[in-house]
Amino acid sequence: MSEQRFGEFVAVRREGDGHVAELAMDRPKAMNAVSTEMARSIGAACAALAADPSVRVVVLSSTAERAFCVGADLKERNSFSDTELVRQRPTTRGAYGGVLALPMPTIAAVHGFALGGGFELALACDVIVADETSVVGLPEVSVGVIPGGGGTQLLPRRVGAARAAELIFTARRVEAAEALSLGLVDSVVPAAQDRAEALALASRMAANSPVGLRAAKRALRLGHGMDLEAGLEIEDAAWRTVAFSGDRVEGVAAFNEKRKPNWPGE
């Protein structure tokens, strides 16, 4: 396994062919509370991953035993002046926006607490794998703010406007089984198996065309919320980027020759 550190609290790990990258939040003593330094590191790691054409899928994980991420570092926030809070905002947005903007498929491996900004990091991923210890929620209104890492926009896209409103306005925490039934997470696995299951799912995705994966994600993201006609135009534009690619040529040849494709990634 290779590992690249981004500051003290973030590591990017890769095994084997390196097509699956694990972005590990590594501040266990604080249950991955997102400080300014950690937010900056998440943003930097995402920028590096986005620029790496060899990465086909990213898994967002946690090294903390009891939590995926408990959200903003409120101890740090409590020490800020208003000016310092405003100054920090672009760095914070860079972390959440960095995960959301990753061009390849992303999977969150969630266990324990995923609250506030922690759940927003998971919501920024395409798929959320949670273990049975998971507790998720957006409790920001209970401390006088609102979800500011994308939660007010990403949650309704997952579960609908009314359900998102209920969850955000009550600030309630949701345990794994209910989270699955409401669509807050996409699967629930046995305790401590979230990372292994997410990496296994990522490997299955990464076996497919990297050009196709990125184009499909682009069409899914850009087309969401559009009317059908506009969405189909977005899909057609994405199709045109893959139709004349080396991956399409290789994919068709491998199918006809009954062999595993060797994707050129272009």
N, C-alpha and C positions, 0 to 999 in steps of 0.2 A: 504494500500500500504506500502511495506517495501522499504527502501532506504539505500544504502551503498555508502558512499563517497570515492572517490579516489582522494585525494588532494582537492584543492579548486574548480577545474573547471570541474570535471567529477562525475556523479552520475549514479549508476545502480539501477533501480527501478523494482519492481515485484509486481504484483497483483494476487489475487486469488490463483490458484494452483502453481503459480510461474514458469510455463513452458515457458512463454514468458518473456524475460528480455529486458528492455529498457536501452540502454546505451546512456545517455543524456549528450551532450556537454553543459556545463553550464558556459560560460564566455560571457554573453550577452553584457556587456559594450564594449567589443572588437569584437563583432560579431563572437565570437569563433575563432579568430585568434590563430593559434597553436603555442604557446610558448614552450620553452623547458619543463617547468613544466607541461603544458597541454599534450604535447606529451608523457611524462613519465607516466602520469595518464591514458591516453588512453591505452597505452601498458599494464599497470598493470591491468586495468579493463578487458581487453581482455584475459589476462592470467588467471584471476580468473574465467571468464565465460567459457573459454575452458576447464577448469579442473572440471567444475560442471556438472555432468551427468544429473541433473534434468532440465537443460535448453535445450529446444528443438528448440527455435527460438530466434534470437536477432534482435531488432529494434534499429537502430542508429538514434538518433533524436537530436534536438536543442532546447534550451530554449530561444534563441535570437529571437526577433520578426521579425527582418529584414533580417536574414540570417541563413542558415544552417551552413556554415563555409566559411570564406573569405580566407582561406589558411594560409600560414606561417605568423608568426608575424614579419612583415618587420621592425617594429620599433626596436624590439629586435635584429633582424639580423643586422641592421645597426650599432649596437654598438659592434659587434663581430670583433675580430681579425681573421686572417686566421686560426690560430691555434684553436681558440674557435669554429669556424665554422666546422672544421674537427672533433673536439671533440664532437660536438652536433649531428653529422650525425647518429651515431648508435641509439641514442634516438629517432630521427625523424623517422628513418626507422622502429623502433620498434612499433611506433604508427600505421603507415599504414600497415605494415606487420602483426601486431596483429589482425587488423580487417580482413585482407585478409585470415589469417590462421584459423579463427574461424571454428570449425568443423561442426557446425550446420548451417542451413539456416540463412541468414542475409538479412534484408530489411532496406534501407535508406529512411527516411522520410524527404523530402527536401522541403524547402520553401525559398523564397528570394534568396540571393546570395549563390551559391555553386561554388566557383572559386578556381583555382589552387589546392592546397592541400585539400581544402574543397570538390571539385568535385572528387579528387582522393580517398578520404575517401568513398564517395558514390559509386564510381566505384569498390571499393574493396568489396562491398556488392553484393549479388546475384540478388537482385531486387531493383529498384529505383522507389519509389512512389513520385511524385512531385506535388506540388500545382501550380495553375495558375500564381502565382507571381514569380515562380522560374526563375532564370537566371544562366546558367551553362557555364563553359568554362575553358580552360587551357591557361592562359595568360602569362606563365612564360617567353617565349622568348621576351616579351615586356619589361622585366626588366633584361634581360641579362643572364637568366639561362634556364633550361629546366624543364619539369615536372619530379620531382624526388621522387614522392611518388607512383610510379607505373603507371603513366598516359601514358607514351609512350608504355607500354605493354598492359595495360588493355583496353584503348580506342580502338585500332585496333581490339581487340578481340570482342568488342561490335559492331563496325560500319564498320569494314574493314580498310585496310591499307591506301587507297587513301583518304577516308573521314577523317580519323584520322589525316593524314598529313595536309590536308587543315585546319582543326580546330586548330591544334597545331602551324602550321607555320604562320597563320594569327592572332593568339592569340585572336580571336573574341569571344564575349559573345553571347550566344544563349538563347532566351527566350523559355518559356515552350512549346508552340505549335510546334515550329520548332524542339525543342529538342525531342519531342515525335515522330515527323515524321522522324527524323534522327536515332532514336533508342538510343539516349543518355539517355533517361529515359524510363520507361516501362509503366507508366500511368500518366495522369494529372487529378487532382481532384480540386474541388473548393478551393478558398483561405482559408487557415488556417485549412484545413481538412487533410493535409498530415499525421500528426501523428495518427489521429483516423483511417484513412484508412489503414495505415501501421500496426497498432496494430490489426485491424480486420483481415487483411490478415494473419498476424502472428498467430493469434488464429486458423484460419482454417488450417494452416500448422501444428501447434502444436497438433492438434487432431489426427495426424497420428503417426505411429511408430517412436520413437526416434532413434532406431537402423536403421530403413529404411531410415529416413531422412539423417542421417550422412553418411550412405553408398552411397546413391544416390548422395549426394554432392561430396563425394570423387571421385566417378566414373565420374561425370560431369567435375570436375576440372582437374583431372589427364588425362582424355581422350581427353580434348580439344587440338586440334592441332596435335594429333597423327594420323597416317594413320589408316584406318578402322580396319585392322587386330589387330594392337596393342591396339586400343581403345576397341575392343571387349574382349580382354584378360583382360584389366583393369576392364571392366564391370563384367566379369566372376569372377574375384577375389573379387570384392565387393559383388556380389551375394552370394558367398560362405560364407561371413561373416554374412549374414542375414538368409541364408537358414536353418541353424541349431540353430537359436536363439530362446530365449523364446518369443520374439515379434512375430516371424512367427507362432509359435504354438498357441499363444493367438489370433492372427489375423485370422487364419483359423477357430479356434473354435468359435470366436465371429461371423464370417460371417455365419457359419452353424447354429448357435443358434439364429441368427437374433437379436443380441444385440450389444451394444457399447463395443469396446475392452477396457480392463484394462491393458495397456501396462506395462510389467515388466521392459522394458528399458534395456534388456540384451539378 
